[in-house]
Amino acid sequence: MKPLGIDPIHFGVVMVINMELALPTPPVGPESFVIARHLAHALAEVVAQPLPSSCSMLGLLLMIHIRSAISLWLPRLLMH
């Protein structure tokens, strides 16, 4: 990522947040299908539960895209 001008730590943070958003979200979200089958609930009931946290994670992702320094603050603090 360095040749493209993207900090590898920032890229890693963005990728982790994106993956965390994708896990409970249909149509591919495997987490939702496993939980719905295990608890014997309708998929619609299970999908509605992580919506508030998904919205806050989406907001965090937007903030990190706007200001990459947010995701680099702690690693830089620990390296110095």
Backbone as a ProteinNet text record, in pm:
[ID]
protein_1_A
[PRIMARY]
MKPLGIDPIHFGVVMVINMELALPTPPVGPESFVIARHLAHALAEVVAQPLPSSCSMLGLLLMIHIRSAISLWLPRLLMH
[TERTIARY]
82.2	0	86.3	210.1	296.3	320.5	342.9	361.2	240	122.8	2	-21.6	64.7	51.4	-46.7	-76.4	-170.3	-92.8	-114.1	-47.3	-98.6	-8.6	-52.6	-136.4	-107.9	-186	-327.3	-337.7	-470.1	-549.6	-484.6	-550	-599.4	-516.8	-555.8	-676.3	-679.1	-791.9	-920.5	-911.1	-1028.6	-1078.1	-986.1	-1025.7	-1093.5	-1041.1	-1101.4	-1241.6	-1259.3	-1392.5	-1489.3	-1442.1	-1528.2	-1569.4	-1477.5	-1510.3	-1608	-1591.2	-1684	-1823.6	-1831.4	-1961.5	-2024.5	-1942.8	-1994.5	-2043.6	-1987.7	-2024.6	-2172.7	-2233.1	-2374.6	-2473.8	-2426.6	-2514.2	-2551.2	-2680.6	-2720.8	-2686.8	-2681.6	-2725.2	-2619.6	-2496.2	-2391.7	-2352.9	-2393.1	-2350.6	-2367.9	-2262.3	-2274.9	-2316.3	-2278.2	-2312	-2463.1	-2536.3	-2681.8	-2748.5	-2702.7	-2762.9	-2735.9	-2614.3	-2579	-2661.4	-2672.7	-2748.4	-2896.6	-2952.2	-3093.9	-3123.8	-3036.7	-3059.4	-3042.5	-2941	-2912.7	-3024.3	-3077.6	-3181.6	-3322.6	-3335.7	-3465.1	-3553.7	-3492.9	-3565.4	-3567.7	-3658.1	-3662.4	-3539.6	-3491.4	-3372.8	-3396.5	-3517.3	-3548.7	-3532.2	-3566.2	-3549.1	-3401.5	-3322.7	-3180	-3107.7	-3146.7	-3080.7	-3109	-3223.2	-3258.9	-3175.9	-3123.6	-3052.1	-2921.6	-2834.6	-2707	-2714.6	-2834.7	-2845.4	-2789.2	-2818.1	-2760.5	-2607.8	-2550	-2403.6	-2344.8	-2413.9	-2365.5	-2367.7	-2469	-2476.2	-2362.8	-2332.5	-2222.8	-2088.5	-2071.3	-1947.2	-1934.4	-2046.1	-2044.1	-2003.5	-2052.9	-2011.6	-1863	-1812.7	-1670.2	-1589	-1633.9	-1564.8	-1561.1	-1670	-1675	-1576.3	-1572	-1477.6	-1333.6	-1303.9	-1167.8	-1130	-1225.7	-1197.6	-1172.5	-1245.6	-1228.3	-1096.2	-1068.1	-944.9	-868.9	-770.6	-693.9	-612.5	-589.7	-513.3	-583.7	-714.7	-788.7	-740.9	-722.1	-679.1	-530.4	-453.8	-308.7	-262.6	-353.6	-315.2	-253.7	-321	-270.7	-143	-134	-7.3	111.2	89.3	199.6	235.5	136.9	163.8	247.2	216.2	287.9	427.2	449.8	580.3	681	634.5	728.1	753.8
-119.7	0	125.7	114.9	233.2	294.2	211.4	274.6	356	323.2	398.1	518.7	536	649.7	627.5	500.2	467.2	405.1	456.3	401.2	259.7	161.5	24.1	4.7	80.2	69	120.8	233.4	289.2	192.5	133.8	36.9	-83.6	-132.2	-245.9	-214.1	-95.7	-55.6	-47.3	11.6	22.8	-115.5	-205.7	-341	-415.9	-403.5	-471.8	-419.5	-288.6	-231.5	-275.5	-276.8	-323.6	-469.1	-553.1	-694.1	-709.1	-630.2	-635.3	-589.4	-496.6	-453.9	-560.2	-636.6	-734.6	-862.3	-899.4	-1027.6	-1039.7	-943.6	-963	-914.3	-862.2	-797.7	-889.2	-909.6	-987.6	-911.5	-970.3	-1103.8	-1211	-1173.2	-1273.4	-1299.6	-1216	-1224.2	-1360	-1438.2	-1573.4	-1575.2	-1472.3	-1465	-1468.1	-1394.9	-1387.7	-1522.1	-1592.3	-1722	-1824.6	-1823.3	-1918.3	-1889.6	-1764.2	-1727.9	-1759	-1726.5	-1753	-1902.2	-1983.5	-2127.7	-2182	-2134.5	-2184.4	-2148.8	-2027.3	-1982.2	-2011.4	-2063.3	-2094	-1968.9	-1858.5	-1733.2	-1702.5	-1614.1	-1568.6	-1481.5	-1487.9	-1410.6	-1261.1	-1214.1	-1071.4	-1025.2	-1110.3	-1075.1	-1063.4	-1154.9	-1156.2	-1039.7	-1003.4	-896.4	-760.8	-742.8	-614	-581.9	-680.7	-657.5	-579.5	-610.4	-536.8	-402.4	-357.5	-231.1	-110.3	-90.2	26.8	24.7	-90.7	-95.7	-84.4	-137.4	-124.5	21.5	94.4	236.9	314.9	284.2	354.3	315.5	189.5	148.7	213.8	231.7	299.6	446.4	508.8	645.5	654.5	557.2	552.4	534.4	448	426.2	554.4	627.1	754.1	853.9	861.8	952.9	914.8	785.9	740.8	771	760.7	794.8	943.9	1025.8	1170.6	1213.7	1160.7	1195.8	1068.2	1033.5	911.3	919.2	1039.1	1054.4	988.3	970.3	904.3	761.2	690.9	551.3	538.3	643.4	637.5	696.7	755.7	823.3	727	619.3	526.8	454.8	402.9	340.1	435.5	559.1	658.7	692.1	696.5	724.5	612	488	374.5	356.9	405.3	390	492.6	601.9	706.5	700.2
0	0	0	47.9	51.6	-86	-192.7	-324.8	-370.3	-319	-354.4	-263.7	-162.8	-72.2	41.8	69.8	177.3	292	411.3	528.8	555.4	574.7	595.7	721.9	826	949.9	926.1	859	827.4	739.8	641	553.3	633.8	726	809.8	896.7	955.6	1040.4	957.6	839.7	752.4	711.2	679	638.8	753.1	874.9	990	1016.6	1012.1	1035.6	925.2	801.2	691.5	710.7	753.7	775.6	892	996.5	1109.6	1069.1	976.1	925.6	836.5	766.1	670.7	738	851.2	912.6	949.1	1015.9	1051.7	946.8	835	739.7	623.3	597.2	480.6	352.4	240.4	203.2	224.7	251.4	262.2	406.8	501	639.5	704	714.7	768.7	915.3	988.1	1130	1151.5	1070.8	1085.2	1060.4	958.6	926.7	1036.1	1091.1	1197.2	1322.4	1360.5	1480.9	1462.6	1345.9	1321.4	1328.7	1271.8	1274.6	1416.3	1487.1	1621.6	1719.9	1709	1801.3	1751.1	1631.4	1568.9	1561.5	1520.9	1499.2	1350.8	1313.6	1174.3	1147.3	1026.3	989.2	1006.4	980.1	995.2	1139.5	1236.1	1377.3	1412.9	1361.1	1393.1	1327	1205.9	1132.7	1196.7	1256.5	1315.8	1440.1	1507.7	1633.5	1618	1521.7	1514.9	1442.1	1404.2	1330.6	1405.5	1534.9	1602.9	1606.1	1635.3	1639.5	1499.1	1399.2	1261.7	1216.7	1258	1223.3	1288.9	1414.1	1480.3	1418.8	1379	1313.1	1175.6	1107.5	978.9	996.7	1103.8	1134.9	1165.8	1241.2	1271.8	1144.4	1056.4	929.6	847.3	845.8	773.4	833.6	965.9	1032.1	1000.9	998.7	970.3	825.4	734.3	594.5	578.9	653	642.5	705.9	826	897.7	931.3	850.9	875.1	1003.4	1055.8	1178.9	1297.1	1289.2	1397.4	1413.5	1303.2	1312.2	1337.5	1315.4	1334.4	1466.6	1542.2	1665.8	1767.6	1800.5	1901.7	1856.8	1734.6	1695	1699.8	1657.4	1662.9	1806.4	1893.7	2035.3	2096.7	2062.6	2117.7	2059.2	1936.8	1872.5	1920.2	1977.7	2020.4	2166.7
[MASK]
++++++++++++++++++++++++++++++++++++++++++++++++++++++++++++++++++++++++++++++++

